[in-house]
Amino acid sequence: MATPSLAVEPASPFRVSGVVGNLLRATSRNRKAMAGTVLLLLFLVLAVFPGQIAPDDPSAEIFMPGLGPSAHHLLGTTAYGQDIFSQLIWGTRLSIIIAFAAGGLATALAVLIGVSAAYLGGIADGILSLITDVILVIPIFPLVIVIAAYRKNAGLFTLIVVLGALGWSYGARQLRSQTLSMRTRDFLESARVRGERKLYVILFEIMPTMTSLIVASFLGAALYAVLTAAGLQFIGLGDPNSQSWGTMLYWAENNEALGAGMPLWAIAPGVCVALLGAAFALLNYAFDEISNPALRPSRRRRREELPE
C-alpha cells in the first residue's frame, strides 16, 4: 500500500499585494490614519515642489531685515533679510529626507535583526538579542549628542547614519516577539516541508504577515529621527548652512527672534516640526490599532462582533 504524499499548496505570489491592499483599506477606515496621511502628504508636496511654492531664494539676503508679515513676505524676514516663508518651504525637504532615510535604515536593521534572531534561534538568537538589549538600555539621545558633537557639521549623511544605526532596537524587540509567536504556524511548517530556504521563508512567508507592525516600526523610527535631528540642529550640532527647520530655530535663537520682533522666525519652524511629528505619531497609533484588535475602539469592536 503506497504511502499518501503530503500535498502542500505553494505560497501565493500575490500574498504581499493582498496584505498591502488590506492595510490600505484598514487605513482608509481609521480617522487617525487619515489625519496623519493628509498631514504627511501636505509635507511631501512641499518637499517635492519647493521651488514652485517658495516665492524667493531661501538664502538670499536681499530684503530689509526684520520685516513683519506682508503680501510678499507671508511670515516676514529674518535678521539677515531672508524670506522666512521660503526658508520654511525649503526646510521641509531636508526634514522629510531625514525622516524617511533614517527611519528606513532603522526599520531595515530592526527587521533584519529582530526577525532573523527569532526564526534562526540558538546562538544567533542569543547574540542578536544581546546586541538589541545593549542598544535598548543605552541612553540614545545623550549618545547621539556626543557623536554629533564629535562629528560637528559633518553633514546630512552622517546624521542619517547615526540616527538610523541607533534607532532600531525597540522595533527589533517587537518584531522578534511577533516572529517567536509564529514559528510553529502551519504555513511555516508547510514552507519547511517544501524545502524552502530560510531567507525565502523570512522574506515571503513571515514578513508579509507583519506588514502593519513593520510600518508602525518605521513610523516610530521616523518620528524619533525628525525630533532628534531638529533638536541637534537647534543646539548647533548640525550643519548651520543647511536649509532645515532645525537650523531655522538655531539662527532664530542666536538672534533672539522672539524678543527682537521676529517671533514667526522661531514659531513657524517649531510648529512644522510638531505637525510633522504629529503626522507620524497619528499614523503610528493608527497602525497599532490596525495590527492589534484589542486597541480598537470598543464601539467598533462591538459592531464588528454583532451577528449579521
C-alpha positions as CSV (number, residue, x, y, z in Angstrom):
1,M,0.0,0.0,0.0
2,A,1.5,3.3,-1.1
3,T,2.0,6.0,1.5
4,P,0.0,9.1,0.6
5,S,2.1,12.0,-0.2
6,L,1.7,15.3,1.6
7,A,0.3,17.8,-0.8
8,V,1.3,21.3,0.1
9,E,0.0,24.3,-1.7
10,P,2.8,26.6,-2.8
11,A,2.9,30.2,-1.4
12,S,0.8,32.6,-3.4
13,P,2.8,35.2,-5.3
14,F,0.0,37.7,-4.5
15,R,0.2,37.4,-0.8
16,V,2.3,40.6,-0.3
17,S,0.0,42.6,-2.6
18,G,-3.1,41.2,-0.7
19,V,-1.7,42.2,2.6
20,V,-0.8,45.7,1.4
21,G,-4.4,46.1,0.0
22,N,-5.9,45.1,3.3
23,L,-3.6,47.5,5.0
24,L,-4.7,50.4,2.7
25,R,-8.4,49.6,3.2
26,A,-7.9,49.5,7.0
27,T,-6.1,52.8,6.9
28,S,-8.9,54.5,4.9
29,R,-11.4,53.5,7.7
30,N,-9.3,54.9,10.6
31,R,-9.6,58.6,11.4
32,K,-6.2,58.9,13.0
33,A,-4.6,57.3,9.9
34,M,-6.5,59.6,7.5
35,A,-5.5,62.7,9.5
36,G,-1.9,61.6,9.6
37,T,-1.9,60.8,5.9
38,V,-3.3,64.2,5.0
39,L,-0.6,66.0,7.0
40,L,2.2,63.8,5.7
41,L,1.0,64.2,2.0
42,L,1.0,68.0,2.6
43,F,4.6,68.0,3.7
44,L,5.6,65.6,0.9
45,V,4.2,68.1,-1.7
46,L,6.1,70.9,-0.1
47,A,9.3,68.8,-0.1
48,V,9.0,67.7,-3.7
49,F,8.0,71.1,-5.2
50,P,9.7,73.8,-3.0
51,G,10.8,75.8,-6.0
52,Q,7.3,76.1,-7.3
53,I,5.8,77.1,-3.9
54,A,8.5,79.3,-2.3
55,P,8.5,82.8,-3.7
56,D,12.2,83.6,-3.1
57,D,15.7,82.1,-2.7
58,P,15.7,81.0,1.0
59,S,19.4,82.0,1.5
60,A,19.3,85.3,-0.4
61,E,19.9,88.3,1.9
62,I,18.2,90.8,-0.4
63,F,15.4,92.2,1.7
64,M,15.1,94.6,4.7
65,P,15.9,92.8,7.9
66,G,13.1,92.1,10.5
67,L,10.1,92.9,8.2
68,G,6.7,91.8,9.5
69,P,4.2,89.7,7.6
70,S,3.0,91.1,4.3
71,A,1.6,90.1,1.0
72,H,5.1,89.3,-0.4
73,H,6.7,88.1,2.9
74,L,3.9,86.0,4.4
75,L,5.9,85.3,7.6
76,G,8.2,88.3,7.4
77,T,12.0,88.3,7.0
78,T,14.9,87.2,9.2
79,A,17.5,89.4,10.8
80,Y,19.7,88.8,7.7
81,G,17.0,89.9,5.2
82,Q,15.9,86.4,4.2
83,D,12.3,85.4,3.5
84,I,11.1,83.2,6.3
85,F,8.3,81.6,4.3
86,S,10.8,80.5,1.6
87,Q,13.1,79.1,4.3
88,L,10.2,77.2,5.8
89,I,9.2,75.6,2.5
90,W,12.7,74.6,1.5
91,G,13.4,73.3,5.0
92,T,10.7,70.7,4.6
93,R,12.7,68.8,2.1
94,L,15.7,68.1,4.4
95,S,13.4,67.2,7.3
96,I,11.5,64.7,5.1
97,I,14.7,63.2,3.8
98,I,16.0,62.7,7.3
99,A,12.7,61.2,8.4
100,F,12.4,58.7,5.6
101,A,16.1,57.8,5.3
102,A,16.9,57.4,9.0
103,G,13.5,55.7,9.6
104,G,14.1,53.4,6.7
105,L,17.6,52.5,7.8
106,A,16.4,51.8,11.4
107,T,13.5,49.7,10.2
108,A,15.7,47.7,7.8
109,L,18.0,46.9,10.7
110,A,15.1,46.1,13.0
111,V,13.6,43.7,10.5
112,L,16.9,42.1,9.7
113,I,17.9,41.6,13.4
114,G,14.6,41.0,15.0
115,V,13.1,38.5,12.5
116,S,16.3,36.7,11.9
117,A,17.0,36.3,15.6
118,A,13.6,34.7,16.3
119,Y,13.5,32.5,13.3
120,L,17.1,31.2,13.4
121,G,17.1,30.7,17.2
122,G,20.0,29.2,19.0
123,I,23.4,31.0,19.2
124,A,22.3,33.5,16.5
125,D,19.2,34.5,18.6
126,G,21.3,34.8,21.7
127,I,23.9,37.1,20.1
128,L,21.4,39.3,18.2
129,S,19.2,39.6,21.3
130,L,22.2,40.6,23.4
131,I,23.1,43.4,20.9
132,T,19.5,44.5,20.9
133,D,19.3,44.7,24.7
134,V,22.6,46.6,24.9
135,I,21.3,49.3,22.5
136,L,17.9,49.4,24.3
137,V,19.5,50.3,27.7
138,I,21.9,52.9,26.3
139,P,20.5,56.5,26.7
140,I,20.3,57.2,23.0
141,F,19.8,61.0,22.9
142,P,22.9,61.8,25.0
143,L,24.9,59.3,22.9
144,V,23.7,61.0,19.7
145,I,24.7,64.4,21.1
146,V,28.2,63.1,21.9
147,I,28.6,61.6,18.4
148,A,27.2,64.7,16.7
149,A,29.5,66.9,18.8
150,Y,32.5,64.8,17.7
151,R,31.4,65.0,14.1
152,K,30.2,68.6,14.2
153,N,29.0,70.0,10.9
154,A,29.6,66.6,9.3
155,G,26.6,66.8,7.1
156,L,23.4,65.1,6.3
157,F,24.8,61.6,5.6
158,T,26.4,61.3,9.0
159,L,23.3,62.5,10.7
160,I,21.1,59.9,8.9
161,V,23.6,57.0,9.6
162,V,23.8,57.9,13.3
163,L,20.1,58.2,13.8
164,G,19.3,55.1,11.8
165,A,22.0,53.0,13.5
166,L,20.8,53.9,17.0
167,G,17.1,53.8,16.4
168,W,16.3,50.2,15.5
169,S,16.4,48.3,18.8
170,Y,12.8,48.9,20.0
171,G,11.4,47.8,16.7
172,A,13.7,44.8,16.6
173,R,12.4,43.7,20.0
174,Q,8.8,43.9,18.9
175,L,9.4,42.0,15.6
176,R,11.3,39.3,17.4
177,S,8.4,38.7,19.8
178,Q,5.9,38.6,17.0
179,T,8.1,36.2,15.0
180,L,8.6,33.9,18.0
181,S,4.8,33.6,18.3
182,M,4.6,32.4,14.6
183,R,7.4,29.9,14.5
184,T,5.0,26.9,14.8
185,R,2.3,28.2,12.5
186,D,1.1,25.8,9.8
187,F,2.1,27.9,6.8
188,L,5.7,28.0,8.1
189,E,5.7,24.2,8.7
190,S,4.4,23.9,5.1
191,A,7.3,26.0,3.8
192,R,9.8,23.8,5.7
193,V,8.2,20.7,4.2
194,R,8.6,22.2,0.7
195,G,12.2,22.6,1.4
196,E,12.2,26.4,1.2
197,R,15.4,28.3,2.1
198,K,15.4,30.2,5.4
199,L,15.8,33.5,3.6
200,Y,12.8,32.8,1.4
201,V,10.7,31.9,4.5
202,I,11.7,35.1,6.2
203,L,11.1,37.4,3.2
204,F,8.0,35.8,1.7
205,E,6.3,33.9,4.5
206,I,7.0,35.8,7.7
207,M,7.4,39.4,6.7
208,P,4.1,39.8,4.8
209,T,2.1,38.8,7.9
210,M,3.8,41.6,9.9
211,T,3.3,44.4,7.4
212,S,1.4,46.6,9.8
213,L,4.0,46.0,12.6
214,I,6.8,46.9,10.2
215,V,5.1,50.0,9.1
216,A,4.4,51.0,12.7
217,S,8.1,50.4,13.4
218,F,9.1,52.7,10.5
219,L,6.7,55.4,11.6
220,G,8.1,55.3,15.2
221,A,11.7,55.5,13.9
222,A,10.8,58.4,11.5
223,L,9.2,60.3,14.4
224,Y,12.3,59.8,16.5
225,A,14.6,60.9,13.6
226,V,12.6,64.1,13.0
227,L,12.5,65.2,16.6
228,T,16.1,64.2,17.3
229,A,17.5,65.9,14.2
230,A,15.6,69.1,14.9
231,G,16.9,69.1,18.5
232,L,20.5,68.5,17.4
233,Q,20.3,71.3,14.8
234,F,18.7,73.6,17.3
235,I,21.6,73.3,19.7
236,G,24.1,73.8,16.9
237,L,25.3,70.2,16.3
238,G,24.0,70.1,12.7
239,D,25.2,71.9,9.6
240,P,24.3,75.6,10.2
241,N,24.4,76.4,6.5
242,S,21.7,73.7,5.6
243,Q,18.1,74.6,4.9
244,S,16.1,72.8,7.6
245,W,13.6,73.7,10.3
246,G,16.2,72.9,13.0
247,T,18.7,75.3,11.6
248,M,16.0,78.0,11.3
249,L,15.4,77.5,15.0
250,Y,19.2,77.7,15.7
251,W,19.6,81.0,13.9
252,A,16.4,82.4,15.4
253,E,17.6,81.6,18.9
254,N,21.0,83.1,18.1
255,N,19.4,86.3,17.0
256,E,16.8,86.4,19.9
257,A,14.0,86.4,17.4
258,L,11.2,86.3,20.0
259,G,12.4,89.4,21.7
260,A,13.5,91.3,18.6
261,G,10.1,91.5,16.9
262,M,10.5,88.4,14.7
263,P,8.5,85.7,16.5
264,L,7.5,83.9,13.4
265,W,11.1,83.1,12.6
266,A,11.1,80.8,15.7
267,I,7.4,79.8,15.9
268,A,6.9,78.7,12.3
269,P,9.6,76.0,12.1
270,G,8.7,74.8,15.6
271,V,5.0,74.4,14.5
272,C,6.1,72.5,11.4
273,V,8.3,70.1,13.4
274,A,5.4,69.5,15.7
275,L,3.0,68.9,12.8
276,L,5.3,66.5,11.0
277,G,5.8,64.7,14.3
278,A,2.1,64.6,14.8
279,A,1.6,63.1,11.3
280,F,3.9,60.2,12.1
281,A,2.5,59.8,15.6
282,L,-1.1,59.6,14.3
283,L,-0.2,57.1,11.7
284,N,1.8,55.1,14.3
285,Y,-1.2,55.0,16.7
286,A,-3.5,54.0,13.8
287,F,-1.3,51.1,12.7
288,D,-1.1,50.0,16.3
289,E,-4.9,49.8,16.3
290,I,-5.0,48.1,13.0
291,S,-2.4,45.4,14.0
292,N,-3.9,44.9,17.5
293,P,-7.6,44.4,17.7
294,A,-7.5,44.9,21.5
295,L,-6.6,48.6,20.9
296,R,-9.6,49.3,18.6
297,P,-12.4,51.5,20.0
298,S,-14.9,49.4,21.9
299,R,-17.8,50.6,19.9
300,R,-16.2,49.5,16.7
301,R,-15.4,46.1,18.2
302,R,-18.9,45.6,19.3
303,R,-20.3,46.5,15.9
304,E,-17.9,44.0,14.2
305,E,-18.8,41.3,16.7
306,L,-22.6,41.6,16.2
307,P,-24.0,38.8,14.1
308,E,-25.4,39.8,10.7
